[in-house]
């Protein structure tokens, strides 16, 4: 795990960059980073997380909703959530406050 991934916590709030365009394709979403001119794809779970980011107070709220929706251990959901947010941040698609 990289240092930047370790620094993402459930108490933090995530904001989507103004330099990102998102387009739903079926049950997935494709993100275009306008600054870097790169495309990123999110699977259905990543798409669900992406959709919750603008309306959530913090990542703990996202985690609570994911745990209510998916039948998986909370520890696994949390690890996957934090890893996705860290990867999105590293790609410049979101900021973490």
Steps between C-alpha positions, in 0.01 A plus 500: 500500500636839407521789744227691318261204524569470872415867551138471383267462799127460553482843664597674177272650237562448130437759229489420130740704290354761265732349236304173481217409266296189582281296266294197597534203268259227606555437870852641494646848468782636287696797633696738280778695666504819294832615644685178421284391207464151645197273530416294808230237539316410818317173554144501642619528863745778412219671310278481809776652713561776243131588512502528879799734524320831431225429752704352787634689797803272528626156403348350817158587357592333170618191688178479702291515183716241323473263796120535486497424126761225459536163666869503585704540819527862610880475520516394133262775388702758694832383355360505146343844551820655634707338224267635230502851646879493525529388137257770385699760694830379354347534152391857579129420467411595858635698791488373855446748784 
